[in-house]
Amino acid sequence: MDTDVITYTVETLHQYKANHYSQRKQALTGAAAERNVKYLIAFGPEIVAVSEINYAQDDQ
């Protein structure tokens, strides 16, 4: 993908990145409640879980 400059132009990659950030923001702020989004969450090196994030506020 990084070496295919014809198919994946700089503008296309920037759009992909912007769309990804927008989707993640919606998922974290609850704006995407209709989606079934799963996250891999780690609490230290030994405790890892797959879960949903229901609400996030600031850096918490």
C-alpha positions in Angstrom: 0.0 0.0 0.0 2.8 2.4 0.9 4.6 1.7 -2.3 1.6 1.7 -4.7 1.5 5.5 -5.4 -0.8 5.1 -8.3 -3.7 3.4 -6.5 -3.0 4.9 -3.0 -2.2 8.5 -3.6 -1.3 10.8 -0.7 -4.7 12.3 -0.8 -6.4 8.9 -0.7 -4.3 7.8 2.3 -5.1 11.0 4.2 -8.8 10.4 3.5 -8.5 6.9 4.9 -6.8 8.2 8.0 -9.4 11.0 8.5 -12.2 8.5 8.1 -10.6 6.1 10.6 -10.1 8.9 13.2 -13.7 10.0 12.7 -15.0 6.4 13.2 -12.9 5.9 16.4 -14.1 9.3 17.8 -17.7 8.4 17.2 -17.2 5.0 18.8 -15.5 6.5 21.9 -18.0 9.3 22.4 -21.1 7.0 22.0 -22.2 8.6 18.7 -21.9 5.2 17.1 -24.2 3.3 19.5 -25.7 1.3 16.7 -22.4 -0.3 15.9 -21.2 -3.4 17.6 -17.6 -2.3 18.1 -15.2 -4.6 20.0 -11.8 -3.5 21.4 -8.7 -5.3 22.6 -8.1 -3.8 26.0 -4.9 -4.4 28.0 -4.5 -3.8 31.7 -0.8 -4.3 32.1 1.2 -7.0 30.3 -0.7 -10.0 31.6 -4.4 -9.0 31.6 -5.9 -8.6 28.1 -9.6 -8.7 27.2 -11.9 -8.2 24.3 -14.7 -5.8 25.2 -16.9 -2.8 24.3 -16.2 0.7 25.4 -19.5 2.2 26.4 -18.3 5.7 27.4 -15.1 7.6 27.5 -14.5 11.1 29.0 -11.4 13.2 28.4 -8.3 11.0 29.1 -10.1 8.6 31.4 
